[in-house]
């Protein structure tokens, strides 16, 4: 045990038991996705690839969701984002990559979904960028928050009804600078996906900059 752990002992994010961010019991409540889904129609799809019939020129190419958004993972993500426990990002990144299909790891960048500047300032960090950075260290791929910017202060998606979420993020993102992404393959990283609207909107911006392949990567999927 190092000195900081002695002074500020870690507790399970779900039940509060001393010892680590996930006790054995709560870790066993984490359920990995059995079957990935198409990010457009939400029907089963191999590796979460976008179905051919769902594709357009600027459509996201696929989505990988690691686990279900419930139980200990839901508690962990809530504490990560709203209690500012930023070092949870390393643990969550390991969960994210644990069962990720190795044949899909051919990204040039891991790009985080941006926060609006005032929200990031209030939180002190962008949770998606911390995830992208730790995943990048594991895979040897650069994690970046320099490709996209959020141009509109949107209502948190979790506060909206399903039918309002797509409208909420429409035209809320742009490239952070004039950049050509021709033939680039990009992993688009976020913490949670529900209706997938945010990822779809961000992917559209990257595809318009001529990115060849944009694949969403999230820790958890659920309502």
C-alpha positions as CSV (number, residue, x, y, z in Angstrom):
1,X,0.0,0.0,0.0
2,X,1.4,3.4,-0.9
3,X,1.2,6.5,1.3
4,X,-1.8,8.0,-0.5
5,X,-3.8,4.8,-0.4
6,X,-3.0,4.7,3.4
7,X,-4.3,8.3,3.8
8,X,-7.2,7.9,1.4
9,X,-8.1,4.2,1.2
10,X,-10.1,3.2,-1.8
11,X,-13.6,1.9,-1.4
12,X,-15.8,-0.1,-3.8
13,X,-17.7,2.4,-5.9
14,X,-20.9,0.4,-5.5
15,X,-21.1,-1.0,-1.9
16,X,-18.4,1.1,-0.1
17,X,-16.3,-1.9,1.0
18,X,-12.6,-1.0,1.6
19,X,-9.9,-2.4,-0.6
20,X,-10.4,-1.2,-4.2
21,X,-12.8,0.4,-6.6
22,X,-14.6,-2.9,-7.2
23,X,-15.0,-5.6,-4.5
24,X,-15.3,-9.2,-5.7
25,X,-19.0,-9.3,-5.2
26,X,-19.7,-6.1,-7.1
27,X,-17.2,-7.0,-9.8
28,X,-19.2,-10.1,-10.4
29,X,-22.3,-7.9,-11.1
30,X,-20.5,-6.6,-14.2
31,X,-22.0,-8.2,-17.3
32,X,-20.3,-8.0,-20.7
33,X,-22.4,-7.6,-23.8
34,X,-23.4,-10.9,-25.2
35,X,-24.2,-9.6,-28.6
36,X,-23.2,-6.3,-30.2
37,X,-25.7,-4.2,-32.1
38,X,-25.8,-2.0,-35.2
39,X,-25.5,1.6,-34.0
40,X,-28.2,2.8,-36.4
41,X,-31.0,0.2,-36.1
42,X,-30.0,-1.4,-32.8
43,X,-30.4,-4.9,-34.2
44,X,-27.8,-7.6,-33.6
45,X,-24.7,-7.3,-35.7
46,X,-21.3,-9.0,-35.8
47,X,-18.7,-6.8,-34.0
48,X,-21.3,-4.1,-33.9
49,X,-20.8,-3.3,-37.5
50,X,-23.3,-0.9,-39.2
51,X,-25.6,-3.0,-41.4
52,X,-25.1,-2.3,-45.1
53,X,-28.8,-1.3,-45.4
54,X,-28.2,1.3,-42.6
55,X,-25.2,2.9,-44.2
56,X,-24.8,6.3,-45.9
57,X,-21.7,8.2,-46.9
58,X,-21.3,9.8,-43.5
59,X,-22.6,7.0,-41.2
60,X,-20.6,5.6,-38.3
61,X,-19.1,2.2,-39.2
62,X,-19.8,0.4,-36.0
63,X,-20.1,0.4,-32.3
64,X,-18.5,-1.7,-29.5
65,X,-20.2,-1.6,-26.1
66,X,-18.3,-3.4,-23.4
67,X,-20.8,-3.9,-20.6
68,X,-24.4,-3.2,-19.6
69,X,-25.1,0.1,-17.9
70,X,-26.3,-1.2,-14.6
71,X,-25.2,-2.3,-11.1
72,X,-21.6,-1.6,-10.2
73,X,-20.7,-0.1,-13.6
74,X,-23.5,2.4,-13.4
75,X,-22.3,3.4,-9.9
76,X,-18.6,3.6,-11.1
77,X,-19.4,5.8,-14.1
78,X,-21.6,8.1,-11.9
79,X,-18.7,8.5,-9.4
80,X,-16.2,8.9,-12.2
81,X,-18.1,11.8,-13.8
82,X,-19.9,13.5,-11.0
83,X,-17.7,12.8,-7.9
84,X,-14.6,13.7,-9.9
85,X,-12.8,10.3,-9.2
86,X,-10.7,10.7,-12.3
87,X,-8.3,7.8,-11.6
88,X,-11.3,5.4,-12.1
89,X,-10.6,6.0,-15.8
90,X,-7.7,3.5,-15.8
91,X,-9.8,0.7,-14.3
92,X,-12.7,1.5,-16.7
93,X,-10.4,1.6,-19.7
94,X,-9.1,-1.9,-18.8
95,X,-12.7,-3.2,-18.6
96,X,-13.4,-1.6,-22.0
97,X,-10.5,-3.3,-23.8
98,X,-10.8,-6.6,-22.0
99,X,-13.0,-8.3,-24.7
100,X,-12.5,-5.8,-27.6
101,X,-12.1,-7.7,-30.9
102,X,-8.4,-7.6,-31.6
103,X,-8.9,-7.6,-35.4
104,X,-10.6,-4.2,-35.1
105,X,-7.6,-2.5,-33.4
106,X,-6.2,-0.7,-36.4
107,X,-7.0,2.9,-35.5
108,X,-4.8,5.9,-36.2
109,X,-6.3,7.8,-33.3
110,X,-8.6,7.3,-30.4
111,X,-10.8,10.4,-30.4
112,X,-12.8,11.4,-27.4
113,X,-16.3,12.8,-27.6
114,X,-15.9,16.4,-26.4
115,X,-17.7,18.2,-23.6
116,X,-18.8,21.8,-23.8
117,X,-16.0,24.0,-22.5
118,X,-17.9,25.2,-19.4
119,X,-18.9,21.7,-18.4
120,X,-15.4,20.4,-18.8
121,X,-14.1,23.3,-16.7
122,X,-16.7,22.6,-14.0
123,X,-15.8,18.9,-13.9
124,X,-12.1,19.4,-14.2
125,X,-11.6,16.8,-17.0
126,X,-13.3,15.2,-20.0
127,X,-14.0,11.6,-18.9
128,X,-14.0,10.4,-22.5
129,X,-10.5,11.8,-23.1
130,X,-9.1,10.1,-20.0
131,X,-10.6,6.8,-21.2
132,X,-9.1,7.3,-24.7
133,X,-5.7,8.2,-23.3
134,X,-5.6,5.0,-21.1
135,X,-6.9,2.8,-23.9
136,X,-4.2,4.3,-26.2
137,X,-1.5,3.4,-23.7
138,X,-2.7,-0.2,-23.7
139,X,-2.9,-0.4,-27.5
140,X,-0.1,1.9,-28.4
141,X,-2.4,4.3,-30.2
142,X,-2.5,8.1,-29.7
143,X,-5.5,9.3,-27.7
144,X,-6.6,12.8,-28.6
145,X,-9.1,15.5,-27.7
146,X,-8.0,17.7,-30.6
147,X,-10.2,16.6,-33.4
148,X,-13.7,17.6,-32.3
149,X,-15.2,20.5,-30.3
150,X,-18.7,20.8,-28.9
151,X,-20.1,24.1,-30.2
152,X,-23.5,24.0,-28.4
153,X,-24.2,23.6,-24.7
154,X,-26.7,20.7,-24.8
155,X,-28.9,19.3,-22.1
156,X,-27.4,16.1,-20.7
157,X,-28.7,13.2,-22.7
158,X,-29.7,11.3,-19.6
159,X,-32.2,14.1,-18.7
160,X,-34.1,13.7,-22.0
161,X,-36.7,11.4,-23.4
162,X,-35.5,9.0,-26.0
163,X,-37.2,10.8,-28.9
164,X,-35.6,14.2,-27.9
165,X,-31.9,13.0,-27.7
166,X,-31.2,13.0,-31.4
167,X,-32.5,16.6,-31.7
168,X,-30.5,17.7,-28.7
169,X,-27.1,16.8,-30.3
170,X,-27.9,17.8,-33.9
171,X,-25.3,20.3,-35.1
172,X,-23.7,20.3,-31.6
173,X,-20.2,19.4,-32.9
174,X,-17.6,20.5,-35.4
175,X,-13.9,19.9,-36.2
176,X,-11.7,21.7,-33.8
177,X,-9.6,23.0,-36.7
178,X,-9.3,22.7,-40.4
179,X,-8.1,19.1,-40.8
180,X,-8.0,16.5,-43.5
181,X,-8.6,13.0,-42.2
182,X,-8.4,11.2,-45.5
183,X,-7.9,7.5,-45.1
184,X,-7.7,7.8,-41.3
185,X,-9.2,5.1,-39.1
186,X,-10.6,6.6,-35.9
187,X,-11.9,5.0,-32.7
188,X,-14.6,7.4,-31.2
189,X,-14.5,7.0,-27.4
190,X,-17.3,7.8,-24.9
191,X,-18.4,6.5,-21.5
192,X,-22.0,5.6,-22.0
193,X,-24.3,5.2,-25.0
194,X,-28.1,5.1,-24.9
195,X,-29.7,6.1,-28.2
196,X,-26.3,6.3,-29.8
197,X,-27.2,9.8,-31.1
198,X,-24.0,11.5,-29.8
199,X,-21.7,9.0,-31.5
200,X,-23.6,9.1,-34.8
201,X,-23.4,12.9,-34.8
202,X,-19.7,13.0,-34.0
203,X,-19.0,10.3,-36.6
204,X,-20.8,12.4,-39.3
205,X,-18.4,15.3,-38.7
206,X,-15.3,13.0,-38.9
207,X,-16.6,11.3,-42.1
208,X,-17.2,14.7,-43.7
209,X,-13.5,15.4,-43.1
210,X,-12.9,12.2,-45.2
211,X,-12.1,9.8,-42.4
212,X,-12.2,6.3,-43.9
213,X,-13.4,4.4,-40.8
214,X,-15.1,5.6,-37.6
215,X,-16.0,3.1,-34.9
216,X,-17.7,4.0,-31.6
217,X,-16.2,2.5,-28.5
218,X,-18.1,2.8,-25.2
219,X,-17.8,1.3,-21.7
220,X,-21.5,0.8,-21.3
221,X,-24.8,0.7,-23.2
222,X,-28.2,1.1,-21.7
223,X,-30.9,3.5,-20.6
